[in-house]
Amino acid sequence: MTKKIIQKNKTFTIGFNNNTFTLWEVSTKPLTIRNQLKGYKITKTFLQDLSQDLSEAKKKALKLKCIQVRPDFFLKGKGSFSIFIETKAQREKRERTKNL
């Protein structure tokens, strides 16, 4: 029996919480059913506060291997959350069957 290896992609990005820039880990995991790609589970996890100053926050983030240094002002709070984004092909298939 062979194990199926699922690739998980992790990156880091800057968020913003009230008056402090924050560091977040963003992981993307493909979701498949019967070997067919249905979409991606994206999990965003708060890691730490960086700084109240944007340029200082960017410097700290780059040292921590952050590749997205333009703040995402939708990343707020602390904790973790996940969203599901379906593929274009899956969405079109779902819409076709809904209209039958």
C-alpha positions, 0 to 999 in steps of 0.5 A: 500500500502506498501513501499519498503525499499531499504537498503543503505550501507555507509562506509568511505575510504581514497583517495589521491589528489595531496599531501593530503590524503582525506576522502570519503564516499562510499555508495552502493545502490542495484538497482532492476527492477520488484523485480529483483536485477540488480546491485549496484549504488556506489556513492563516495563523497569527505568529507574533507582533512585529512593530507599530512602525511599518518599515521596522515591521518589514525589516523584521518580517524579511529576517523571518523569511516573509515574502509578502511585505505589503501588509494585508489589512484583512489579516486582523486579530490573533489566532487561526482561521481557514478558508476553502477556495474551489478551483475554477473547473470545480466551480463551473461543474457545480454551476452546470449541475445546479442549472440542470 
